[in-house]
Amino acid sequence: MKIAVVSDIHGNVLALEAVLADLKLEAPDVIVNLGDCVSGPLWPEETAAILRDTNWPTIRGNHDRIVLDDPIEKMGPTDAFTVERLSAASRDWLATTLPTIRLTDDVFLCHGTPDNDDRYLTEKVEGPKGHLPDEETLLAELKGEAAPVICCGHTHIPRVIPLQKTGQILLNPGSVGLPSYEDDHPHRHVMEAGSPHARYALMSNNGGAWNFQEKILTYDWDTAARQAEENGRLGWARSLRNGFYGPLS
């Protein structure tokens, strides 16, 4: 089985369209979406309209949950922008997403960690950036989840991490639509993929051995950056153009 794994589209319909075009060439058996689908100062409704028709197994990311559940006056600007533009049909679709999915006996899907959509699994924040955690930290965050392959998103940093003690593999495909961002939880930090490309991953099981391929795609990120600028989000524009968020100040 050939599985395509997408995550963290964040309303970037241009990046999503590039991924869809590549998926037609790759022809995977299954496509899964690890969440944070529409939140962003770009094209949330246009992105949702495409995703509504895909029938992909889809996880509810932390921003998806905020858009669905939080009052708009408590939202940050990214989620408030999104919720104001989503149609009823798109909200109804977003409400069908799930916190986690056990895709097969071998593959478990989550957004952050298996029990928390707002915790990093494959990054540990130390200082101003995220870093690869040690194996003990990773195992503690799994909370006993024993699937041979665990797919997660949330960090926007692509990773394939084999765990020596358990034989499990952690896959983070990176972000389709937002290569870097700044956050203040647990303290102020940035996550940076370092290039503006759209990313997703392919995985396949060949005779019991899992193989992985990172897909790194060019798309019209200048137009996406201009859209962010027009909507007053200069940090997003820098990220979309360069893959770096910019220095902390």
C-alpha positions as CSV (number, residue, x, y, z in Angstrom):
1,M,0.0,0.0,0.0
2,K,1.2,3.5,-0.9
3,I,0.0,6.2,1.4
4,A,0.3,9.9,0.9
5,V,0.4,12.0,4.0
6,V,-0.4,15.7,3.9
7,S,-0.6,18.2,6.8
8,D,-0.9,21.8,7.8
9,I,-2.4,23.2,4.6
10,H,-3.4,26.4,6.5
11,G,-5.7,27.8,3.8
12,N,-3.0,27.9,1.2
13,V,-5.0,26.8,-1.8
14,L,-2.1,27.4,-4.3
15,A,0.1,25.0,-2.4
16,L,-2.7,22.5,-2.1
17,E,-3.3,22.6,-5.8
18,A,0.4,21.9,-6.4
19,V,0.2,18.9,-4.1
20,L,-3.0,17.6,-5.8
21,A,-1.3,17.8,-9.2
22,D,1.7,15.8,-7.9
23,L,-0.6,13.3,-6.3
24,K,-2.2,12.5,-9.6
25,L,1.2,11.5,-10.9
26,E,2.1,9.5,-7.8
27,A,-1.3,7.7,-7.6
28,P,-1.2,6.6,-4.0
29,D,-3.7,4.1,-2.7
30,V,-4.8,6.3,0.2
31,I,-4.3,10.0,1.0
32,V,-4.6,11.2,4.6
33,N,-4.7,14.7,6.0
34,L,-3.3,15.4,9.5
35,G,-5.1,18.6,10.0
36,D,-4.8,22.4,10.4
37,C,-6.6,22.6,7.1
38,V,-7.9,26.1,6.6
39,S,-6.6,28.6,9.3
40,G,-4.6,31.3,7.7
41,P,-4.9,34.8,6.1
42,L,-5.0,33.3,2.6
43,W,-7.9,31.3,1.1
44,P,-9.7,29.4,3.8
45,E,-13.0,28.8,2.0
46,E,-11.4,28.0,-1.3
47,T,-9.2,25.4,0.4
48,A,-12.1,23.9,2.3
49,A,-14.2,23.7,-0.9
50,I,-11.5,21.4,-2.4
51,L,-11.0,19.3,0.8
52,R,-14.8,18.8,1.2
53,D,-14.7,16.8,-2.1
54,T,-11.6,14.7,-1.4
55,N,-13.1,12.2,1.1
56,W,-9.6,11.9,2.7
57,P,-9.4,10.6,6.2
58,T,-8.8,13.8,8.0
59,I,-7.5,14.7,11.5
60,R,-8.8,17.8,13.4
61,G,-5.8,20.0,14.1
62,N,-5.5,22.5,16.9
63,H,-6.5,25.4,14.7
64,D,-9.4,23.4,13.2
65,R,-10.6,22.8,16.7
66,I,-10.3,26.5,17.6
67,V,-12.2,27.6,14.5
68,L,-15.0,25.2,15.4
69,D,-15.2,25.6,19.1
70,D,-13.8,29.0,20.4
71,P,-15.7,32.3,20.5
72,I,-14.4,34.6,17.8
73,E,-13.5,37.3,20.4
74,K,-11.0,34.9,22.0
75,M,-9.4,33.9,18.7
76,G,-6.1,35.2,17.4
77,P,-6.1,37.0,14.1
78,T,-5.4,33.9,12.0
79,D,-8.4,31.9,13.3
80,A,-10.7,35.0,13.4
81,F,-9.9,35.7,9.7
82,T,-10.7,32.1,8.9
83,V,-14.0,31.7,10.8
84,E,-15.4,34.9,9.2
85,R,-14.9,33.5,5.7
86,L,-16.0,29.8,6.1
87,S,-19.3,28.8,4.6
88,A,-21.8,26.7,6.6
89,A,-20.9,23.7,4.3
90,S,-17.2,24.1,5.1
91,R,-17.9,24.3,8.8
92,D,-20.0,21.2,8.6
93,W,-17.2,19.4,6.8
94,L,-14.6,20.6,9.3
95,A,-16.8,19.2,12.1
96,T,-16.6,15.7,10.6
97,T,-12.8,15.6,11.2
98,L,-11.5,13.3,14.0
99,P,-9.0,13.8,16.8
100,T,-7.1,10.7,15.8
101,I,-7.5,7.9,13.3
102,R,-6.2,4.3,13.4
103,L,-5.8,3.9,9.6
104,T,-4.7,0.3,9.8
105,D,-3.2,-2.0,12.4
106,D,0.2,-0.5,11.5
107,V,-0.6,3.2,11.0
108,F,-1.9,5.7,13.6
109,L,-2.7,9.3,12.6
110,C,-2.7,12.3,14.9
111,H,-2.0,16.1,14.6
112,G,0.2,16.8,17.6
113,T,0.8,13.9,20.0
114,P,-1.6,10.9,20.3
115,D,-3.5,12.6,23.2
116,N,-3.0,16.3,22.5
117,D,-3.4,18.3,19.3
118,D,-1.5,21.2,20.6
119,R,1.8,19.5,21.7
120,Y,4.8,18.9,19.5
121,L,5.8,15.3,19.1
122,T,8.8,15.5,16.7
123,E,10.2,18.8,18.0
124,K,11.2,20.0,21.4
125,V,11.4,23.7,22.0
126,E,14.7,24.7,23.5
127,G,15.7,28.4,23.2
128,P,14.3,30.2,20.2
129,K,13.7,27.2,18.0
130,G,12.6,23.6,17.9
131,H,15.0,20.7,18.0
132,L,14.9,16.9,17.5
133,P,13.9,15.3,20.9
134,D,15.8,12.4,22.4
135,E,14.2,9.0,22.3
136,E,13.1,9.0,25.9
137,T,11.2,12.2,25.3
138,L,9.5,10.8,22.2
139,L,8.4,7.7,24.0
140,A,7.0,9.6,26.9
141,E,4.9,11.8,24.5
142,L,3.5,8.6,22.8
143,K,1.8,7.7,26.1
144,G,1.9,4.0,25.2
145,E,0.7,4.3,21.6
146,A,2.2,1.2,20.0
147,A,1.4,1.5,16.3
148,P,4.4,0.6,14.2
149,V,4.1,3.9,12.2
150,I,2.8,7.1,13.8
151,C,2.1,10.1,11.5
152,C,1.9,13.5,13.0
153,G,2.0,17.1,11.9
154,H,1.7,20.4,13.9
155,T,5.4,21.4,13.8
156,H,5.7,22.1,10.1
157,I,9.2,20.4,10.1
158,P,9.5,17.2,8.1
159,R,10.9,14.3,10.1
160,V,11.3,10.5,9.8
161,I,12.4,9.2,13.2
162,P,13.0,5.5,13.9
163,L,12.8,4.5,17.6
164,Q,15.4,2.0,18.6
165,K,13.7,0.7,21.8
166,T,10.3,-0.1,20.2
167,G,11.0,-0.4,16.5
168,Q,8.4,2.3,15.7
169,I,8.8,5.0,13.2
170,L,7.5,8.6,13.5
171,L,6.7,10.5,10.3
172,N,6.0,14.2,10.1
173,P,5.5,15.2,6.5
174,G,6.0,18.9,7.1
175,S,3.6,21.6,6.0
176,V,1.8,21.9,2.7
177,G,1.0,25.6,3.0
178,L,3.2,27.3,5.7
179,P,6.9,26.6,5.9
180,S,7.6,28.7,9.0
181,Y,5.8,30.4,11.9
182,E,6.3,32.1,15.2
183,D,4.5,30.9,18.4
184,D,4.6,31.9,22.1
185,H,3.9,28.4,23.6
186,P,5.6,27.1,25.7
187,H,7.7,30.3,25.1
188,R,8.4,32.5,22.2
189,H,10.0,30.5,19.3
190,V,10.0,30.0,15.6
191,M,9.7,26.8,13.5
192,E,11.4,27.1,10.1
193,A,11.6,24.6,7.2
194,G,14.1,26.9,5.5
195,S,12.5,27.0,2.0
196,P,9.1,28.1,0.6
197,H,8.2,24.8,-1.0
198,A,5.0,22.9,-0.4
199,R,5.7,19.6,1.3
200,Y,4.0,16.2,1.8
201,A,5.2,12.7,2.2
202,L,4.7,9.2,0.7
203,M,5.1,6.0,2.6
204,S,4.9,2.4,1.5
205,N,5.4,-1.1,3.1
206,N,7.6,-3.3,1.0
207,G,7.8,-6.8,2.5
208,G,7.5,-5.5,6.0
209,A,9.9,-2.6,5.6
210,W,8.5,0.9,5.5
211,N,10.0,3.3,3.0
212,F,9.4,7.0,3.0
213,Q,9.7,9.8,0.4
214,E,9.6,13.5,1.1
215,K,8.0,15.5,-1.7
216,I,9.1,19.1,-2.0
217,L,7.1,21.1,-4.6
218,T,7.4,24.5,-6.3
219,Y,4.3,26.6,-6.5
220,D,3.4,30.3,-6.9
221,W,4.5,31.3,-3.4
222,D,4.9,35.0,-4.4
223,T,1.2,35.2,-5.1
224,A,0.5,33.5,-1.7
225,A,2.8,36.0,0.0
226,R,1.1,39.0,-1.7
227,Q,-2.3,37.6,-0.4
228,A,-0.9,37.5,3.1
229,E,0.4,41.1,2.7
230,E,-2.9,42.3,1.5
231,N,-4.5,40.8,4.5
232,G,-2.1,42.6,6.9
233,R,0.1,39.6,7.8
234,L,3.7,40.5,7.0
235,G,5.1,37.6,9.0
236,W,3.2,35.1,7.0
237,A,4.4,36.9,3.8
238,R,8.0,36.5,4.8
239,S,7.5,32.8,5.6
240,L,5.7,32.1,2.3
241,R,8.4,33.8,0.2
242,N,11.5,32.5,2.0
243,G,10.7,29.6,4.3
244,F,12.2,31.6,7.2
245,Y,10.0,33.6,9.6
246,G,12.5,36.2,10.3
247,P,14.6,37.0,13.4
248,L,13.0,37.3,16.8
249,S,13.0,40.8,18.1
